Amino acid sequence: SCSVAGPSGTGKTYLILNSVKEAIDMGYSVIFYDSEAAVDKTLMEKFGIDTTKVNYQPINTVQEFRTSVTTITQKMQEIKRSGGTTPKVMIILDSAGNLATAKEIEDARTGSEKSDMTRSKVLKSIFRIIMTPLADLKIPFIFTNHTYQTQSFISQQVAGGGTGPEYAASIVLFLGK
């Protein structure tokens, strides 16, 4: 898996879309989860992407992402266990940093001003749940994440969402302006 992290405007989605094109050229189908509404069919076509090979999934919450990916990997593992051939699939998440939680949305709906302290835990849980099945099925997983500057004595650029995304990725690319 690969994490592409950086502030807005550093080219995270640009790199992801180039990866999608290359994967499709290598025979993969792509499941593209988009939490930012930054990508559409027209943009994909500008990158030379065969959009018939992309399953575009607008996504809003970490729970929706978790359910979708675990359902897909479970079905593919059942095919593999029964001796069948699983399709070549790559999964993209643009962006982990923009996913809300169900609690966050419910609080907004009800007017609650309570802080949602569950987001980092849920994100970490997602990565613990999905990484082994993705590896077992040889599914490349690339995700973007937002970064922010810490307010410590020596400020650092860190990726959002806690340590789950950071530790799950085999490769972490930090982009800057």
C-alpha positions in Angstrom: 0.0 0.0 0.0 1.0 3.6 -0.6 0.1 6.8 1.2 0.4 10.1 -0.7 0.2 12.9 1.9 0.5 16.6 1.6 -1.4 19.9 1.9 -4.0 20.9 -0.7 -2.6 21.7 -4.1 0.5 19.5 -4.0 -0.5 17.0 -6.6 -1.8 14.1 -4.6 -4.8 13.5 -6.9 -2.6 14.1 -9.9 -0.3 11.2 -8.8 -3.2 9.0 -8.0 -4.8 9.5 -11.4 -1.5 8.7 -13.2 -1.3 5.5 -11.0 -4.9 4.6 -12.1 -4.0 5.0 -15.8 -0.9 2.8 -15.4 -2.8 0.2 -13.4 -5.5 -0.1 -16.1 -2.8 -0.3 -18.8 -1.4 -3.3 -16.8 -4.8 -5.0 -16.8 -6.3 -3.9 -13.5 -9.8 -2.7 -12.9 -9.9 0.2 -10.3 -12.3 0.9 -7.5 -12.0 4.6 -6.9 -13.4 5.9 -3.6 -13.7 9.7 -3.6 -14.4 11.6 -0.4 -13.6 15.0 -1.9 -15.7 15.1 -5.1 -12.5 16.3 -6.8 -12.6 13.7 -9.6 -15.1 13.0 -12.3 -15.3 11.1 -15.6 -14.1 14.2 -17.6 -11.0 14.6 -15.5 -10.2 10.9 -15.7 -10.6 11.0 -19.5 -8.1 14.0 -19.6 -5.6 11.6 -18.0 -6.2 9.0 -20.7 -8.0 6.7 -18.3 -10.4 4.1 -19.7 -13.4 5.0 -17.5 -15.1 1.7 -18.3 -12.4 0.1 -16.1 -13.1 2.4 -13.1 -15.8 1.8 -10.5 -16.2 5.3 -9.1 -17.6 5.4 -5.6 -18.4 8.7 -3.9 -17.9 8.1 -0.2 -18.6 10.1 2.9 -17.8 8.2 6.0 -15.1 5.9 7.3 -17.8 3.4 8.1 -19.0 3.3 4.5 -15.4 2.8 3.3 -14.8 0.0 5.8 -18.0 -1.8 4.9 -17.4 -1.6 1.2 -13.8 -2.8 1.2 -14.4 -5.6 3.7 -17.4 -6.8 1.6 -15.3 -6.8 -1.6 -12.3 -8.5 0.0 -14.5 -11.1 1.7 -16.2 -12.0 -1.6 -12.8 -12.2 -3.3 -11.4 -14.4 -0.6 -14.3 -16.8 -0.9 -13.6 -17.0 -4.7 -9.9 -17.7 -4.0 -10.7 -20.3 -1.3 -13.0 -22.2 -3.7 -10.2 -22.3 -6.3 -11.6 -19.6 -8.5 -9.7 -16.8 -10.2 -10.0 -13.4 -8.6 -9.9 -10.3 -10.8 -7.0 -7.9 -10.9 -8.2 -5.0 -8.8 -6.6 -1.8 -7.5 -8.3 0.2 -4.7 -7.9 4.0 -4.5 -9.1 6.2 -1.6 -8.9 10.0 -2.3 -8.9 11.0 0.6 -8.6 9.3 3.9 -8.2 12.7 5.5 -11.6 13.9 4.3 -13.7 11.0 5.5 -16.2 11.9 8.2 -17.5 9.5 10.9 -21.2 8.5 11.3 -21.1 10.2 14.7 -19.7 13.5 13.2 -22.6 13.6 10.7 -25.2 12.7 13.3 -23.8 15.5 15.6 -24.1 18.0 12.7 -27.7 16.8 11.9 -28.8 17.2 15.6 -26.8 20.4 16.2 -24.5 18.9 18.8 -21.3 20.7 19.3 -19.5 17.8 21.0 -16.1 16.9 19.5 -15.9 13.6 17.8 -12.9 11.8 19.3 -13.6 8.5 17.5 -12.3 9.4 14.0 -8.6 8.4 14.6 -9.6 5.2 16.3 -12.0 4.2 13.5 -9.4 5.0 10.8 -6.8 3.0 12.6 -9.3 0.1 12.9 -10.1 0.2 9.2 -6.4 -0.1 8.3 -6.0 -3.0 10.7 -9.1 -4.8 9.2 -8.3 -4.3 5.5 -4.6 -4.6 5.1 -4.2 -8.4 5.5 -7.0 -9.3 3.1 -5.7 -6.7 0.6 -2.2 -8.3 0.8 -3.6 -11.8 0.6 -5.5 -10.9 -2.6 -2.5 -8.9 -3.9 -4.7 -5.8 -4.3 -2.7 -2.6 -4.6 -4.1 0.1 -2.3 -3.2 3.8 -2.7 -4.7 6.5 -0.6 -4.2 10.2 -0.1 -4.2 12.0 3.2 -4.1 15.6 4.2 -1.3 17.0 6.3 -1.1 19.7 8.9 1.7 21.5 10.8 2.0 20.6 14.5 2.0 23.4 17.0 4.9 22.1 19.0 8.2 23.9 19.7 9.7 22.4 16.5 6.8 22.3 14.1 6.5 19.2 11.9 4.2 18.3 9.0 2.2 15.2 9.9 -0.6 13.3 8.2 -4.1 13.4 9.6 -6.1 10.5 10.9 -3.7 9.3 13.6 -1.1 6.5 13.2 -3.3 4.0 11.4 -2.8 5.2 7.9 0.8 6.0 8.5 1.7 2.5 9.8 -0.4 0.7 7.3 1.4 2.0 4.2 4.5 0.3 2.9 5.4 3.6 1.1 4.6 7.0 2.5 5.1 10.0 0.2 5.0 13.4 1.8 4.5 16.2 -0.7 5.2 19.9 -0.2 4.9 23.1 -2.1 
